Amino acid sequence: MKLTSQQIAQIEETLVLNGIQYDDIKLELTDHIASAVEEKITFHGVSFEVACREVFENWTEQLRPTSSHWVGLINSSPKIVLDKWVRTTKQLQLKALLIALFPTVFFAYFFNGKQNKFDYTLLVQIFKTMCFAISLSIIIFKFLIFKSNIKTSFSLYFNKNSTVFFIFLFFYGLGFIPIKLSIWDFGTSLFFILLLSFLFVYSLFCIGLAYQHLQFVKKLKLS
């Protein structure tokens, strides 16, 4: 039995009441739950209300509000949203760290013992410019997401994950926090190469989440 548009709307409303405010996850869950409800009505001969209640009981654990230290204990969301958020955060951080190791190892190999012959002034200026450019890009994408007036898991992860890194990049770019590349301290210089490389790569991954949000909004408006 195919559900009516009113019944599907009722499922969506129940999901919203359970904290599912993100359209991409809401659409996915609505499809799963609607299919399960249709199956119960067809094969068990129960009413929509009974089928809907029984199916939602099976989703109780996934819809339970929870938190994680990976994304901040103050950020409570339904378990299905938080699990995806934690999984995405771990993956992006690990990938960013692995990629950031390449310029760090390159710097360590080619400039160790030669740092007194290397002028860091240009490199510091390049880093400042990149910091400012990426922080400006984050601001632009935050504005585009706000303007879209649609919530997705991508916008949630982007807004939450990029905020702290944006602050560091912005202050590095303006010179409020010094980039300590020094001919006298190779270890500190190496640390800053790794730190800034990680910030750059992770921020670019976060911008990728913002782009996924905008792509979803575009498809949503076309459907």
Phi and psi in degrees as a GROMACS rama.xvg file:
@    title "Ramachandran Plot"
@    xaxis  label "Phi"
@    yaxis  label "Psi"
@TYPE xy
-80.0937  135.181  LYS-2
-75.9348  150.885  LEU-3
-79.0751  164.01  THR-4
-61.8777  -32.5664  SER-5
-68.0111  -39.7573  GLN-6
-68.1637  -39.8606  GLN-7
-64.5146  -40.0115  ILE-8
-61.8374  -34.7252  ALA-9
-67.1188  -38.3838  GLN-10
-63.9782  -44.5905  ILE-11
-60.7644  -42.564  GLU-12
-63.1752  -39.7277  GLU-13
-64.4121  -38.8876  THR-14
-63.5747  -42.4066  LEU-15
-61.9638  -42.2707  VAL-16
-64.1447  -22.7318  LEU-17
-94.9719  13.1731  ASN-18
94.6983  2.20682  GLY-19
-85.4946  91.1407  ILE-20
-104.831  2.61723  GLN-21
-102.772  120.762  TYR-22
-61.2667  -36.8531  ASP-23
-65.5938  -44.4392  ASP-24
-70.4857  -39.3447  ILE-25
-61.1668  -42.8282  LYS-26
-64.0211  -41.6809  LEU-27
-65.0722  -45.6276  GLU-28
-68.896  -37.6976  LEU-29
-59.3435  -41.2349  THR-30
-64.7716  -45.2801  ASP-31
-64.4846  -46.9486  HIS-32
-68.2931  -41.4354  ILE-33
-60.3521  -41.0621  ALA-34
-64.0954  -41.4394  SER-35
-66.9118  -38.8585  ALA-36
-65.7694  -44.7429  VAL-37
-57.9792  -40.7844  GLU-38
-65.5935  -41.6865  GLU-39
-65.3411  -41.7878  LYS-40
-64.8302  -41.2095  ILE-41
-70.9347  -46.6103  THR-42
-95.8082  -17.6568  PHE-43
-114.774  -8.01878  HIS-44
66.1315  25.7791  GLY-45
-92.3812  166.82  VAL-46
-76.0953  167.113  SER-47
-60.2349  -43.1043  PHE-48
-61.1543  -45.231  GLU-49
-66.1545  -46.289  VAL-50
-60.6887  -42.7533  ALA-51
-63.6438  -44.1001  CYS-52
-63.2324  -43.9036  ARG-53
-66.4193  -39.396  GLU-54
-67.401  -43.4574  VAL-55
-65.3605  -29.2808  PHE-56
-62.958  -33.948  GLU-57
-71.2375  -19.4486  ASN-58
-100.542  6.99469  TRP-59
-55.2266  -46.8361  THR-60
-64.1284  -41.5166  GLU-61
-69.8728  -23.5171  GLN-62
-97.5244  -0.98112  LEU-63
-70.2173  130.68  ARG-64
-62.052  134.062  PRO-65
-150.088  171.431  THR-66
-142.403  168.86  SER-67
-151.36  143.555  SER-68
-67.0068  -18.9729  HIS-69
-64.5984  -31.7038  TRP-70
-120.333  9.78687  VAL-71
99.2653  123.763  GLY-72
-65.8635  -18.191  LEU-73
-78.8564  -12.711  ILE-74
-92.0859  88.6493  ASN-75
-93.4657  130.735  SER-76
-146.194  163.217  SER-77
-54.2411  144.35  PRO-78
-54.1638  -39.4412  LYS-79
-64.8779  -33.2645  ILE-80
-75.0802  -44.8247  VAL-81
-67.0835  -39.2899  LEU-82
-60.3907  -43.0167  ASP-83
-66.9435  -38.1594  LYS-84
-63.295  -47.9154  TRP-85
-63.4879  -44.036  VAL-86
-61.9438  -43.996  ARG-87
-64.3008  -43.741  THR-88
-62.4513  -45.5383  THR-89
-61.3199  -45.2599  LYS-90
-63.0271  -44.9729  GLN-91
-67.384  -40.0239  LEU-92
-66.5002  -41.7038  GLN-93
-65.1803  -45.6223  LEU-94
-62.3216  -42.2419  LYS-95
-63.2082  -41.4186  ALA-96
-65.3773  -43.1522  LEU-97
-63.8394  -42.9423  LEU-98
-67.2666  -37.8657  ILE-99
-65.5641  -22.101  ALA-100
-67.3805  -28.3643  LEU-101
-63.1182  -54.84  PHE-102
-64.1274  -30.0468  PRO-103
-66.963  -46.8711  THR-104
-65.4402  -39.6716  VAL-105
-58.674  -46.9215  PHE-106
-64.0244  -44.498  PHE-107
-62.5006  -38.9351  ALA-108
-74.1362  -44.3536  TYR-109
-88.0963  -21.6147  PHE-110
-114.386  -5.84127  PHE-111
-64.5321  124.614  ASN-112
86.9921  -10.2964  GLY-113
-115.797  6.63769  LYS-114
-63.1959  -26.1106  GLN-115
-73.6466  -10.1681  ASN-116
-103.959  1.19002  LYS-117
-108.474  132.492  PHE-118
-90.4112  112.977  ASP-119
-82.3352  -9.4953  TYR-120
-58.3213  -48.3622  THR-121
-65.2232  -40.4303  LEU-122
-64.0983  -41.15  LEU-123
-62.1824  -41.4928  VAL-124
-65.2398  -38.5518  GLN-125
-63.2374  -44.5773  ILE-126
-61.4827  -43.1524  PHE-127
-61.447  -42.8425  LYS-128
-63.5304  -43.2401  THR-129
-65.4161  -41.0284  MET-130
-59.4764  -46.3752  CYS-131
-67.2379  -40.3828  PHE-132
-64.419  -43.6593  ALA-133
-68.9597  -40.5122  ILE-134
-64.4387  -36.1567  SER-135
-66.279  -39.4262  LEU-136
-62.359  -39.2694  SER-137
-62.8611  -42.218  ILE-138
-60.7617  -44.6422  ILE-139
-60.9344  -45.5105  ILE-140
-68.6307  -34.6524  PHE-141
-61.3376  -40.0351  LYS-142
-66.523  -42.8759  PHE-143
-64.0558  -38.6995  LEU-144
-66.1503  -44.2748  ILE-145
-61.1799  -40.4618  PHE-146
-67.9291  -29.9964  LYS-147
-66.4586  -24.7235  SER-148
59.0687  28.9434  ASN-149
-131.243  138.407  ILE-150
-101.678  131.097  LYS-151
-133.035  166.546  THR-152
-63.7118  -31.1815  SER-153
-64.0707  -42.5439  PHE-154
-68.3626  -36.6121  SER-155
-61.2676  -50.8151  LEU-156
-65.5538  -38.9478  TYR-157
-64.504  -51.0245  PHE-158
-62.5355  -41.6518  ASN-159
-75.2105  -44.0976  LYS-160
-76.5356  -28.1226  ASN-161
-89.0514  -16.5861  SER-162
-62.2487  -50.4336  THR-163
-63.6486  -43.2735  VAL-164
-67.108  -34.8779  PHE-165
-59.4466  -42.8244  PHE-166
-61.1475  -46.5521  ILE-167
-63.588  -45.6108  PHE-168
-62.1869  -41.2322  LEU-169
-63.7489  -45.2057  PHE-170
-71.8713  -34.6377  PHE-171
-63.6664  -43.435  TYR-172
-62.8791  -37.6491  GLY-173
-84.9138  -7.28581  LEU-174
85.5478  6.31339  GLY-175
-68.6758  -30.684  PHE-176
-111.63  121.33  ILE-177
-70.4382  141.782  PRO-178
-92.2205  108.441  ILE-179
-89.1111  76.5112  LYS-180
-102.17  116.068  LEU-181
-134.428  142.197  SER-182
-72.2192  -13.1247  ILE-183
-97.0579  -12.8103  TRP-184
-137.983  88.8123  ASP-185
-67.4578  -36.5669  PHE-186
-62.867  -44.7623  GLY-187
-65.4938  -40.9185  THR-188
-60.9219  -41.2641  SER-189
-63.7026  -41.6825  LEU-190
-60.4587  -42.8786  PHE-191
-70.0073  -32.3445  PHE-192
-61.5953  -45.4053  ILE-193
-65.714  -45.4421  LEU-194
-61.8434  -49.7635  LEU-195
-68.2012  -37.8863  LEU-196
-62.1493  -42.3036  SER-197
-62.8391  -44.8786  PHE-198
-60.4494  -43.5846  LEU-199
-61.2035  -52.5393  PHE-200
-65.72  -45.3482  VAL-201
-64.4827  -39.3198  TYR-202
-64.6585  -37.3901  SER-203
-66.1877  -38.3453  LEU-204
-62.1515  -40.7995  PHE-205
-63.5957  -40.3586  CYS-206
-61.991  -33.5787  ILE-207
-61.6336  -35.8345  GLY-208
-65.1203  -40.475  LEU-209
-63.0975  -39.3009  ALA-210
-64.2958  -39.8276  TYR-211
-62.5972  -37.9638  GLN-212
-59.9073  -48.2622  HIS-213
-65.0995  -34.8171  LEU-214
-66.3515  -40.2827  GLN-215
-64.2585  -43.3349  PHE-216
-60.3184  -40.8425  VAL-217
-62.67  -44.9021  LYS-218
-66.724  -36.2301  LYS-219
-64.3789  -39.26  LEU-220
-73.7692  -27.3263  LYS-221
-81.1181  -21.728  LEU-222
